[in-house]
Amino acid sequence: MLYKFKSKATGNLIMLEADGDRIMQIIGKSPSAKGILEVEEMAQALQALEQATQASQQPLTQDDNEEQTIPVSLRQRSVPFMDMIRRCIKEKQPIVWGV
């Protein structure tokens, strides 16, 4: 399943299921195929995402003898969604998915 977040204030944002589920849990929503994030919920959701991204930042360690693979961080996954929330707050538009 893919999450396709839509709003009249922004373009669509698409996330894979695992990433979308994680974002939903952080903002206090149950992962589901359909849903809505109301304007009144957005400030709290944005704050929760900011706190989660701060808490998840870890310094990378490098071993000179091994090739390092850098995973995609929560911050990288959530920044586009946080930008979408900010724009939707300004224009007072909800975010929906699965509809």
N, C-alpha and C positions, 0 to 999 in steps of 0.2 A: 504494500500500500504506500502511496505517496500522500503527503499533506500538501494541499494547494491552498495557501492562505490568500484571501481576496479582500480588497477594500476599495471603496470609491476614491479614497485619498491617495492610493498608491497602485503600482503595478502588482501583479501576482508574485508570490514567493512560494517556491516549491522546495520541500524537504523530504528526505527519505524517512521511512516510518520510525526507525530507531532514534534518529535525531529529533523528529517531531514529537515523539513520545517523551523524550527527555525534557524538551522545552515545556511541554504541557505539564509535566510533573513539577517542574521548577516554579511555574506561574500559578500552580494550585488548581489546574484543570485536569480532569480525568482524560487520559488518552482515548480518543474516540474518532470514528470516521467523520462525524459531523459535529460542528460546534460554533460558538460565537464568543468573542471577547468584546464585551461592552466597553464603551469609552470610560465609564465609571470604574472599571476594573484595571484599566491600563497603567495607571501610575503605580499601583501596587505590583503589577506584573513586571513592569520595567525595573522597579527597585529589586525585586527578587532575582531577576536575571543579572543585574549588575552585581549583586552580592555573590551569586553563584559563580560568575566568571572571575571575580576577584579571588574567591576561595580556591578555585581550580587551577590558578596559575602556579606552575611549578618550574623551577629552573631546570634546564636541560643539562644532562651530564653527557660527556663525550669520552669515549674510549678510543684512543689513537689506533688500536689494532682492529677495531670493528667498524663496519659501515653503519652509520646512524640513520635510522628512519624516524622522521618526525611526524607524529600523529597530528591529525587536525584537532585543534583544541575546542573546548566548549565556547570560548570567546569567539573564535572564528565562525563557529556554527550559529551563534546567537546574535552577532552584531547586525546582520541584515534584518532579523526579526525585531531587534530593539529599534533600529532606524524606522521600520514600518510602524511600530507602536508610536514613536515620537511624532511622525507625520500625521497619524490618525488622531492623536490627541489634539494637535493644532487644528485639524479640520473637523473634529468631533464626528468621526466616522468609525463604526465598529469594524472588527476583523472577523471574517467568517471562513470556515473551511468545510469541504465536503458537500456544499450546496451549489 
